[in-house]
Amino acid sequence: MAKPIVAIVGRPNVGKSTLFNRLVGARKAIVEDIPGVTRDRLYDSTDWVGREFVIIDTGGIRFDEGDIFAREIKLQAQVAIEESDVIMLVLDAQEGITPEDEQVANLLRRSKKPVVLAANKVENFDRQLEYFEFYNLGLGDPIPVSAMHGRNIDELLDAVVAKIPPADEYQEDAEVTKIAIVGRPNVGKSSLVNALLGEERVIVSDTPGTTRDAIDTPFEYQGNRYILIDTAGIRKKSRITEATERYSVIRALKSVERADVVLIMLDASEGVIEQDQRIAGYVHEQGKASVIIVNKWDLIEKDGRTMNKFDKDIREELKFLAYCPILYVSALTRKRIFKILELVDFVFDQHNRRIQTSELNQVINEAMLLNPLPGGGGKKIRIYYTAQVQTAPPAFVFFANYPEKIHFSYLRYLDNSLRKNFGFEGTPIKLIVRKREKTE
């Protein structure tokens, strides 16, 4: 199920980042010990009273059109506003309403999105005069908080969850494979969509109401049903598409959350750059099945070693996606275009694969015989039993006597053993170690 998105916006120095850290700082998650996943921390996931949602932290909005940096920050905030379900406007209760606050409020009114007012830096919660004037913005009741000290955050989160769309709006048709196409601007996402839908062998569905976003395109191919979630659907919002490369990760958030399979598009003429790593890192962290699509292959001068060199470079720059197949295509000439759907079906099956418990434990036991667990401080470390606890992505729990002493490098070895025996191509897998006392 997709997660709603909440964007934190406001002018500079009102405490947006402090509030962001407060909201996501206590989140408990399984963190994979894999190097190389670097990106700007503009977003994170959290939950409140059973509702999970993504929070986007934006830079302070300034309206000085002569300042290039101010224009970029404003643009980033506009992208976040466009993609969000709820907007949290942060205000400084110690300064009161400023002209910039009023300009931000005008921007939010035009968006017609639900808004929650967070009156930050309140010192005395019994004195409504500290934040009463924010009613004049006409955006609803201001909620007094202190992000620095964590005060009244529960009331703020209650207000956010109350404005998030009902969970049933995020339910999708389970029999349709949802494909998100992500990548930085100008790598050819829209061209790929048009190539896939323009081929005669593809039947474009006219069934209404299959998804909640108008940019989604249902279609069929060889009897299978798909929905293309075009993250470059932003192309329809031309007023905010220029100079947004740095913030294109934000645009991919909803699409990645909702997708079953993600196509990570690269530009063959440019190779892997930092923004590609950010986007790919987010896809990996969300545990999505994925395929790396190298577009514009027709522009590359080739010899017998060209593809091997590209493979090596991509694997080096995207080490954390070692499990992903790579496909070289040309959306312009449609070369290998429909090989994409074959790979989508394949990695989707791998993503949802479940291994019989007996077979699983046999493989793990054989792996431990070939490469025994090292001792830890004179103690014999043992894994007694392994169980698969979920699919999409596959997750495995190892029950051990000293889980804290099992090094991540050994877990990586077990990861490789699982992949060698069961495949799991195109999907991350999660390995979790829990304590279990040995019973004789």
Buried (B, 14 or more C-beta within 10 A) or exposed (E): EBBBBBBBBBBEEBBBBBBBBBBBEEEEEEEBEBEBBEBEEBBBBBEBEEBBBBBBBBBBBBBEEEEEEBBBBBBBBBBBBBBBBBBBBBBBBEEBBEEBBEBBBEBBEEBEBBBBBBBBBBEEBEEBEBBBBBBEBEBBEBBBBBBEEBBBBEEBBEBBBEBBEEEEEBEBBEEBBBBBBBBBBEBBBBBBBBBBBEEEEBBEBEEEEBBBEEBBBBBBBEEBBBBBBBBBBBBEBEEBBEEBEBBBBBBBBBBBBBBBBBBBBBBBEEEBEEBBBBBBBBBBBBBBBBBBBBBBBBEBEEEEEBBEEBBEEBBEBBEBBEBBBBBBBBBBEBEBBBBBBEBBBBBBBBBBBEBEEEEBBEBBEEBBEEEEBEEEEEEEBBBEBBBBEEBBBBBBBBBBBBBEBBEEEBBBBBBEBBBEBBBBBBBBBBBBBEEBEEEE
